[in-house]
Structures are given as C-alpha cells and as structure tokens.
C-alpha cells in the first residue's frame, strides 16, 4: 500500500480573512498619516495603490490638473498640499516602462498619439492612446510616455527624434497635402501613419450631432488602447498665425500652442525670430527683441512691421537665441502697461 498524504493535505490553506483585514487597516492608517505624490486629471480624482489594491480618491481643489503632493483626509478624500517638484515627478515616472508615441491629434480632452515604433515587441499600441498631462507638445513630436497599466503619462519630448520632419509634416498638414504626396526623404512608416490619421480627421465631413461621443479611444483587455474614431482636430491656429504673418510680410516657420498663447517662430528675409503672443488678439507677451519694455503695445502684425522697417532685424537687439538674455532685458527695460 502506497503511503502518502491525504487529499486534505494537498488543499491550500484558506487565507485568514481577519488577518488580511487587519493588515489592510494598518496600511490604511499609515497611509493617512503621510502625504503622497500622484498625477491628477481634471475632474478631481487620483488613483493610489493601498495594500495591493488600486483605490480612487477625490481631491480638492477639484479643478486641479497636474502633478501634486496630496494630504489624505480619509481613505477616499485628499487635499492638494503643493505641486510636485520636477525631481519628484521624475522619480515617480521612472517606476514605469517608457513607450514612445507620435503626437497626431488634439482635442478638448488633450493630446493623442500613435505608436512611434511598429517593431516594439514589448507593447503594441493599436489605434490612438491619450497622452496624459502632455506639456508643450506639437503635432508629430515624439513623446516619451510612461505606461502604468492604465494611462500613458507624458514624460518628456524625445530630443533624438527628427524635429525637421515634424515641422515638415505640420506645414504639409496646414496646406492639406494629401498623404500620398508627402515627398520628404527619410519619412518612416510610423510618421506617415500619424500624418494620415491627422489629415483625414482634418478634411473629413463632421459627424452628425450626438454621434461623436461614440468614437473616442477606448481600452481593450489588458489596458491596451484599441482603434476608434479619433477626436476632432483643427488647424485654425495654424491658419490664423500663417495668414497674420503673411499679410505683414513674414513667413511662419513653426509654433507651439500653450494654455494662454502661442510661441511663434517666423522668418523675415533670411532672419528668424521667436515671439510669444496672446491667444485672443495676438498681443505680444515677449517680442524676442528689445522693445524697451513696451512689448505689450504691439501685436504680431505690428511687430513684424517694426522688424521690416529696421531692415529685417538688423537694427534691433535680439533677445534670447544667442542675443541679450531675457532676464537682462527685463532688468534694463521693465514691462510697461499697454
């Protein structure tokens, strides 16, 4: 007769529910006694991991969006103490794997990207992925993101990416150049795919009212984003800046859209300038040349006129980009009210 353990011996011991609850309660108590770092999306909620369980907490102020350090008030509520430092944000992001995405669409919900490398065997991004908390990005930039299993958090721009190709694609999109007519040498399949997404979103007829909401990117199993109808993109800003500069006798080279304005790079003759202007009326915030502190008395159009009258900038002092330092300019010429 074979000797052996009984069937009951092979059964796994049932977990002690009371012990688990006590451990969770202890971890919750410790959590409530310290601040925590987390990225917050608009809507007043953050996700935290407590005892191996992901929990959602309401935060105040509810309109805060960004990286913050929060003080928990309870297991479900927290209040913002301060914004996180760059070092704290970096330490958090380095906990997760890095994935490169090509920025290809923007909507009122933020930026969306497509795979920057179809050959990345670690992750396969199908369709479009929301790039959370993206800062100072433009269409066709390559964004380094960190994937935490649920969100692609913006880390930084990939400075090794071909920025000249990105500028070419933005200009082509502004001119509504059909995807098959892109002729720049060196464009890779991923860049062409990102451009095609942006182009067809731009030129296609609008969807009937009430239908757009069904097409936002959604996630499939495993947290992987799957293909869906992308959000609306607009080239209104590009046309506004291009036309304004063109009428004044300058050429738009590139621009970066910020929350309250644009950073515009333009060319007059053989010289290139960069200025910051308001979104509403294109009033100059920072001219990029020394205007004795009177930057805000000009708009983009009149600024170009000043540069043209001075011989394409030959008679003015350039600020930044190798010219006078910005802090020195403001020290000598404090900003004046318009």
Order of alpha helices (4+ residues) and beta strands (2+ residues): alpha-alpha-beta-beta-beta-beta-beta-alpha-beta-beta-beta-beta-beta-alpha-alpha-beta-beta-alpha-beta-beta-beta-beta-alpha-alpha
